[in-house]
Amino acid sequence: MAAALVHDVGHGPFSHAFEAAASAFSEDKHHEEWTAEIVSGKTGVNRVLESYRNGFSKEVADLIIADTPADIYASIVSSQFDADRLDYLRRDRMMAGVLHGGFDFSWLLANLEVGSVPLTQDDEVIGEVGALILGRKALQAAEAYVLGLFHLYFTVYFHKTTRGAEKMLTAMLKRIAELVRNGDGDLTGMNSSHPVYAFIKSGGLSDYLWLDDTSIWGCLSDLSKAKDKTISYLAMRLACRRLYKVVDVGALLQNKGEAAVAQFKMRLADMQKAGECEPIDVFSDTAKRNPYQRKGLDTPDVLKKVLIRRSDGTSFEDLRDCSDVVKALEERSLFRVYVRDNATKRKVLSLVEGL
């Protein structure tokens, strides 16, 4: 329960957008690692957890950063059927105002049970572990859950406007970091005491904890007056919501296959190297989502699966093995570019047309 409550405290400003930018100018940490550091470090969160039991903070941190769930508690914190996904799928649908992505949450809980599943190594059973198993009557609700999550990524999280703004923000932060690290922080328009500036310099937890959305939103006006043209340009456009326009290259080249997309990327890189467009003119964006990760039932990965009780009630199976709907789903990817003006858009479209 404690891990579920604090598992996201390590997110930086604007969540994954800041994470992508920070990987370029600080130690490459995912938010789970920052969360574990907050839980384990000299913080208020750590003090509360340790007041419950000595060593309790480490137990919580280990649950959060585990790649593969070791028991039912870890699977509730992070798996393909965890409390986090069940929460944000419902909450984000409401906050984004979209109707698709719905599933019968109450029916899933009504048919949820705890059972024992075997763990094997080299085809030998080495023990059992507790796991969440859904009753057979919840099969359709489980399908709707998987489909809903898959759809929400491409309609909300991977929405062209969302991703475009993230690309602009990431480029601006990377440029700020580049200047600060080169000793040219005075060109950023940002005061050296600013939380973002301080974190770029130190990369430490104490400065990371001061970062939030407001720390970036609040300095856009200063950044728009930066001496560096890239920073001032991007900050002004973000502040005024004049976002870059999208060219969905992946969709335009869909019938020509992955080879055409790869060729486009090479030609775009050549065009940038030749100085036909500036780095700030075009931002590339690649994203993909696997609707359901299939792994064996005879490894600890069984705790990552959505398990469905068999019709006879005596055993269980992977949702993908008993659902034609889930079985038919395939990984989906996208490739887009975002352009600053119509002239750049024409150059990009000419590359597409030449393939």
Backbone torsions as a table, in degrees:
resi	resn	phi	psi	omega
1	MET	NA	-41.3	179.1
2	ALA	-64.1	-41.3	179.3
3	ALA	-63.8	-39.1	178.7
4	ALA	-64.3	-37.5	-177.7
5	LEU	-70.2	-35.4	-172.5
6	VAL	-110.2	6.8	-169.6
7	HIS	-64.1	-18.9	-178.0
8	ASP	-111.4	11.0	-177.7
9	VAL	-67.7	-14.4	-179.4
10	GLY	-85.8	0.7	178.2
11	HIS	-66.5	137.5	175.1
12	GLY	-86.1	-173.4	178.2
13	PRO	-57.8	137.6	178.2
14	PHE	56.2	29.7	169.2
15	SER	54.1	-121.5	-172.6
16	HIS	-69.6	-21.4	178.8
17	ALA	-64.6	-44.2	178.3
18	PHE	-69.3	-35.5	179.4
19	GLU	-59.5	-41.3	179.5
20	ALA	-65.2	-39.0	-179.7
21	ALA	-73.3	-42.6	-175.8
22	ALA	-64.2	-28.1	-179.8
23	SER	-62.9	-19.3	-178.8
24	ALA	-88.5	-18.3	-176.4
25	PHE	-130.7	6.2	174.8
26	SER	-144.2	179.6	176.7
27	GLU	-56.3	131.9	-174.1
28	ASP	-72.4	94.3	-179.1
29	LYS	-120.3	135.9	170.0
30	HIS	-80.5	163.7	-175.9
31	HIS	-63.5	-26.8	177.4
32	GLU	-63.0	-36.9	179.2
33	GLU	-70.0	-38.4	174.8
34	TRP	-64.0	-40.1	178.2
35	THR	-59.7	-46.5	179.8
36	ALA	-61.3	-37.0	179.3
37	GLU	-69.0	-38.4	177.2
38	ILE	-65.0	-43.2	-179.4
39	VAL	-65.5	-36.8	-175.1
40	SER	-91.2	-19.4	-173.8
41	GLY	-84.7	-170.9	-179.0
42	LYS	-84.4	77.0	-177.8
43	THR	-131.0	167.7	176.8
44	GLY	-63.9	-35.3	178.0
45	VAL	-60.9	-45.2	179.6
46	ASN	-61.3	-42.4	-177.8
47	ARG	-63.7	-39.6	179.3
48	VAL	-65.4	-44.8	-179.1
49	LEU	-65.7	-41.2	-179.4
50	GLU	-70.0	-24.1	177.6
51	SER	-69.3	-20.1	177.7
52	TYR	-77.5	-45.9	178.9
53	ARG	-165.5	137.5	177.6
54	ASN	-59.1	130.9	-179.8
55	GLY	86.2	-3.5	-177.0
56	PHE	-66.0	-34.3	-179.3
57	SER	-62.9	-37.4	178.7
58	LYS	-67.2	-38.5	177.3
59	GLU	-60.6	-42.6	179.4
60	VAL	-66.1	-45.4	-179.7
61	ALA	-61.6	-40.8	179.9
62	ASP	-63.7	-36.9	176.9
63	LEU	-62.9	-40.4	-173.3
64	ILE	-71.4	-37.7	-174.6
65	ILE	-96.6	1.6	-179.2
66	ALA	-64.9	127.5	177.3
67	ASP	-70.6	-40.6	180.0
68	THR	-122.1	125.7	-179.2
69	PRO	-60.8	134.3	-179.0
70	ALA	-93.6	-18.7	179.4
71	ASP	-154.6	-178.6	-175.0
72	ILE	-63.3	-31.9	-178.4
73	TYR	-68.0	-42.2	177.5
74	ALA	-65.3	-35.4	179.7
75	SER	-68.7	-28.7	176.3
76	ILE	-69.9	-33.0	178.8
77	VAL	-77.3	-41.7	-176.7
78	SER	-151.9	110.1	174.5
79	SER	-166.6	-169.2	176.5
80	GLN	-79.7	-11.4	178.7
81	PHE	-136.2	71.5	-176.2
82	ASP	-117.0	171.3	-177.7
83	ALA	-64.4	-32.5	-179.2
84	ASP	-63.1	-51.8	-179.6
85	ARG	-64.1	-42.1	178.9
86	LEU	-61.4	-31.3	178.8
87	ASP	-77.5	-56.1	-170.5
88	TYR	-72.6	-24.1	175.3
89	LEU	-63.2	-44.2	-179.8
90	ARG	-73.6	-43.2	-175.8
91	ARG	-69.5	-43.1	-177.3
92	ASP	-69.9	-31.9	174.0
93	ARG	-58.4	-46.1	-177.5
94	MET	-67.6	-46.2	-175.8
95	MET	-69.7	-29.8	178.5
96	ALA	-85.3	-12.6	178.5
97	GLY	73.4	28.8	178.6
98	VAL	-104.1	149.5	-177.7
99	LEU	-97.8	-26.7	179.4
100	HIS	-74.6	166.7	-179.4
101	GLY	89.6	8.6	-179.2
102	GLY	-79.0	152.6	175.1
103	PHE	-152.9	163.9	-174.5
104	ASP	-86.9	86.1	-176.7
105	PHE	-61.7	-44.9	-177.8
106	SER	-62.6	-38.0	-179.5
107	TRP	-69.5	-36.1	176.2
108	LEU	-61.5	-46.0	180.0
109	LEU	-66.6	-36.7	-179.8
110	ALA	-65.3	-25.7	-177.8
111	ASN	-108.4	16.8	-178.6
112	LEU	-93.1	134.9	179.5
113	GLU	-139.1	164.5	175.8
114	VAL	-106.3	127.1	178.9
115	GLY	-134.9	177.0	178.2
116	SER	-106.0	135.3	177.2
117	VAL	-122.7	144.4	-178.4
118	PRO	-77.2	145.4	171.7
119	LEU	-109.6	132.6	-178.2
120	THR	-124.7	154.4	175.2
121	GLN	-142.4	125.1	-175.8
122	ASP	54.8	44.1	177.3
123	ASP	65.7	15.6	177.5
124	GLU	-118.1	136.9	178.2
125	VAL	-71.9	123.9	-178.3
126	ILE	-110.3	-2.0	178.7
127	GLY	158.6	-170.1	178.4
128	GLU	-131.0	158.3	177.8
129	VAL	-143.1	145.4	177.5
130	GLY	-70.3	144.9	-178.5
131	ALA	-150.1	156.8	174.3
132	LEU	-82.6	130.5	179.9
133	ILE	-130.8	135.0	178.1
134	LEU	-95.0	138.9	175.6
135	GLY	-65.5	157.4	-175.7
136	ARG	-59.3	-31.4	-177.7
137	LYS	-67.4	-14.2	-178.9
138	ALA	-96.1	10.9	-177.2
139	LEU	-57.0	-49.1	-178.4
140	GLN	-66.1	-36.6	177.7
141	ALA	-65.9	-36.9	177.4
142	ALA	-66.9	-38.9	176.3
143	GLU	-61.7	-43.5	-179.5
144	ALA	-63.8	-36.0	177.3
145	TYR	-62.8	-48.1	-179.7
146	VAL	-63.7	-45.1	179.6
147	LEU	-64.8	-41.2	-179.1
148	GLY	-61.7	-43.3	179.1
149	LEU	-65.0	-41.7	179.6
150	PHE	-62.4	-45.5	-178.8
151	HIS	-66.4	-37.8	-176.6
152	LEU	-64.6	-32.9	179.1
153	TYR	-62.8	-43.0	-174.5
154	PHE	-86.1	-16.3	178.3
155	THR	-100.6	-21.5	-178.0
156	VAL	-122.4	-64.9	-174.2
157	TYR	-65.8	-35.8	178.4
158	PHE	-101.7	17.9	179.8
159	HIS	-60.1	142.4	-173.9
160	LYS	-58.2	-38.2	-178.7
161	THR	-70.9	-43.2	177.6
162	THR	-58.8	-49.6	-177.4
163	ARG	-66.7	-35.8	178.7
164	GLY	-62.9	-45.1	178.3
165	ALA	-63.8	-39.2	179.1
166	GLU	-63.1	-39.7	179.6
167	LYS	-65.0	-40.1	178.0
168	MET	-65.4	-44.7	179.4
169	LEU	-62.4	-44.2	-179.4
170	THR	-62.0	-44.1	179.8
171	ALA	-62.7	-40.1	179.8
172	MET	-65.4	-44.7	-179.3
173	LEU	-65.5	-39.2	178.7
174	LYS	-64.2	-38.3	179.1
175	ARG	-68.4	-39.8	176.5
176	ILE	-60.1	-46.0	-179.0
177	ALA	-63.0	-39.7	179.9
178	GLU	-60.5	-45.1	-178.6
179	LEU	-69.1	-43.3	-179.8
180	VAL	-61.1	-44.3	-177.8
181	ARG	-70.3	-24.3	177.9
182	ASN	-89.9	4.6	179.9
183	GLY	82.1	14.9	-179.6
184	ASP	-112.0	35.8	-178.0
185	GLY	-60.1	-23.5	-179.7
186	ASP	-67.8	-15.1	179.3
187	LEU	-84.5	-9.2	-174.5
188	THR	-82.0	-20.4	-173.7
189	GLY	82.5	2.2	-176.1
190	MET	-106.6	134.6	177.9
191	ASN	-69.1	145.0	-177.4
192	SER	-65.0	-16.6	177.9
193	SER	-88.9	-4.0	-179.3
194	HIS	-64.8	142.4	-177.7
195	PRO	-55.1	-39.8	179.6
196	VAL	-66.5	-45.4	178.3
197	TYR	-58.8	-47.8	-178.1
198	ALA	-62.6	-39.3	-179.5
199	PHE	-68.6	-39.4	177.9
200	ILE	-60.2	-38.3	-179.1
201	LYS	-71.0	-40.5	-172.5
202	SER	-101.1	-39.1	-175.6
203	GLY	67.8	13.7	-174.2
204	GLY	-96.7	166.3	-176.5
205	LEU	-64.9	-40.8	-176.0
206	SER	-60.0	-36.8	177.2
207	ASP	-80.3	-33.6	178.8
208	TYR	-60.7	-36.0	-176.8
209	LEU	-66.0	-19.3	179.8
210	TRP	-84.9	-5.8	-176.8
211	LEU	-83.8	136.0	170.3
212	ASP	-154.7	178.4	-178.3
213	ASP	-55.7	-41.0	-176.0
214	THR	-64.0	-32.1	-179.1
215	SER	-62.5	-24.7	177.3
216	ILE	-94.9	-48.1	178.7
217	TRP	-56.1	-40.9	-174.1
218	GLY	-68.9	-18.3	-177.8
219	CYS	-108.0	7.8	179.9
220	LEU	-60.3	-35.9	-179.9
221	SER	-65.5	-39.7	176.9
222	ASP	-67.9	-41.8	-179.2
223	LEU	-65.2	-32.1	179.4
224	SER	-67.0	-15.6	177.8
225	LYS	-103.5	12.2	-178.7
226	ALA	-61.5	151.3	176.7
227	LYS	-73.2	-24.6	176.7
228	ASP	-78.4	124.8	-173.7
229	LYS	-67.1	-35.2	179.9
230	THR	-63.0	-47.7	-179.3
231	ILE	-64.7	-47.8	-177.8
232	SER	-62.8	-38.7	-178.3
233	TYR	-66.0	-49.5	-177.9
234	LEU	-68.1	-38.9	179.4
235	ALA	-63.7	-42.0	179.2
236	MET	-63.9	-43.9	-178.8
237	ARG	-67.8	-37.0	177.0
238	LEU	-67.1	-43.1	-178.7
239	ALA	-62.8	-36.9	-178.1
240	CYS	-94.3	2.9	-177.5
241	ARG	54.1	44.2	172.2
242	ARG	-99.7	78.4	-172.3
243	LEU	-78.6	155.6	177.1
244	TYR	-64.0	152.7	177.9
245	LYS	-91.7	150.5	-174.0
246	VAL	-99.4	144.9	167.1
247	VAL	-122.7	112.3	-177.1
248	ASP	-82.2	84.0	-175.8
249	VAL	-64.2	-39.6	179.8
250	GLY	-58.6	-41.2	179.1
251	ALA	-70.0	-40.2	-179.4
252	LEU	-65.4	-31.5	-177.6
253	LEU	-104.5	15.1	-175.0
254	GLN	-55.4	-41.8	-176.8
255	ASN	-77.9	-9.1	-177.7
256	LYS	-101.2	-4.4	173.4
257	GLY	86.6	176.4	-176.8
258	GLU	-67.0	-29.4	-179.5
259	ALA	-61.7	-37.5	179.5
260	ALA	-67.8	-39.0	178.1
261	VAL	-64.0	-43.4	178.6
262	ALA	-62.0	-39.4	179.3
263	GLN	-66.8	-39.4	177.3
264	PHE	-60.3	-44.5	-179.1
265	LYS	-60.3	-40.1	179.0
266	MET	-65.2	-43.0	-179.2
267	ARG	-67.9	-36.9	177.4
268	LEU	-64.7	-42.9	177.4
269	ALA	-61.8	-40.4	178.3
270	ASP	-64.1	-40.1	179.8
271	MET	-64.0	-39.0	179.2
272	GLN	-70.1	-40.5	178.4
273	LYS	-63.8	-34.9	-178.9
274	ALA	-77.2	-4.0	178.4
275	GLY	79.5	14.7	178.9
276	GLU	-73.6	-17.2	171.5
277	CYS	-151.4	149.8	-179.3
278	GLU	-81.3	159.0	178.3
279	PRO	-56.0	-31.2	-178.2
280	ILE	-77.3	-11.6	-176.3
281	ASP	-73.8	-36.1	-172.5
282	VAL	-135.8	131.6	172.6
283	PHE	-118.0	128.4	178.4
284	SER	-91.1	151.3	-177.8
285	ASP	-143.3	120.0	176.2
286	THR	-122.1	134.8	177.4
287	ALA	-148.0	150.5	177.1
288	LYS	-148.6	158.0	-179.0
289	ARG	-145.4	126.0	173.5
290	ASN	-92.4	118.7	-175.1
291	PRO	-64.5	-30.9	-178.6
292	TYR	-156.6	116.4	-178.5
293	GLN	-82.5	123.4	-178.5
294	ARG	-99.8	123.6	173.5
295	LYS	-137.7	169.8	-174.1
296	GLY	-67.2	155.5	176.1
297	LEU	-87.6	-6.1	-174.7
298	ASP	-104.0	24.4	178.2
299	THR	-134.6	172.0	175.1
300	PRO	-56.5	-18.1	178.7
301	ASP	-64.2	-10.5	177.9
302	VAL	-57.7	-28.6	-179.0
303	LEU	-75.4	-8.1	175.9
304	LYS	-88.6	-13.3	-171.2
305	LYS	-83.6	165.8	165.7
306	VAL	-95.8	110.7	-174.7
307	LEU	-98.9	134.2	-178.4
308	ILE	-118.4	133.4	177.4
309	ARG	-65.8	136.0	176.7
310	ARG	-67.3	162.1	-177.1
311	SER	-59.8	-33.7	-179.3
312	ASP	-79.2	-7.4	175.8
313	GLY	77.7	1.7	-174.1
314	THR	-94.0	-18.4	-176.0
315	SER	-148.0	-163.0	-177.5
316	PHE	-145.0	166.3	176.7
317	GLU	-147.9	162.3	177.7
318	ASP	-68.2	139.0	179.3
319	LEU	-52.7	-38.9	-177.7
320	ARG	-65.6	-26.2	-179.5
321	ASP	-79.6	-20.8	-177.3
322	CYS	-114.4	3.4	-179.5
323	SER	-123.5	114.1	176.2
324	ASP	-64.8	-30.2	-180.0
325	VAL	-65.1	-51.5	-178.7
326	VAL	-68.0	-36.9	-179.6
327	LYS	-61.8	-33.5	-177.0
328	ALA	-79.2	-14.0	-178.1
329	LEU	-71.8	140.5	178.7
330	GLU	-128.1	156.5	177.7
331	GLU	-58.6	137.6	-179.4
332	ARG	-120.5	138.4	-179.5
333	SER	-130.7	163.8	176.9
334	LEU	-140.2	153.7	173.6
335	PHE	-140.7	118.2	-179.9
336	ARG	-129.1	160.5	168.3
337	VAL	-126.9	147.6	179.2
338	TYR	-114.7	130.1	-173.1
339	VAL	-117.6	148.6	-174.9
340	ARG	-82.0	-26.2	-176.8
341	ASP	-154.8	175.1	-177.1
342	ASN	-66.8	-33.0	179.7
343	ALA	-63.6	-42.4	177.6
344	THR	-67.5	-36.8	179.1
345	LYS	-61.7	-40.7	179.1
346	ARG	-63.9	-38.1	178.1
347	LYS	-63.9	-42.8	-179.7
348	VAL	-65.2	-44.1	-179.7
349	LEU	-65.3	-32.1	177.9
350	SER	-67.0	-33.7	175.6
351	LEU	-65.8	-41.1	178.6
352	VAL	-63.4	-46.3	-177.5
353	GLU	-65.2	-24.8	-178.8
354	GLY	-80.3	-2.5	-178.1
355	LEU	-94.3	NA	NA
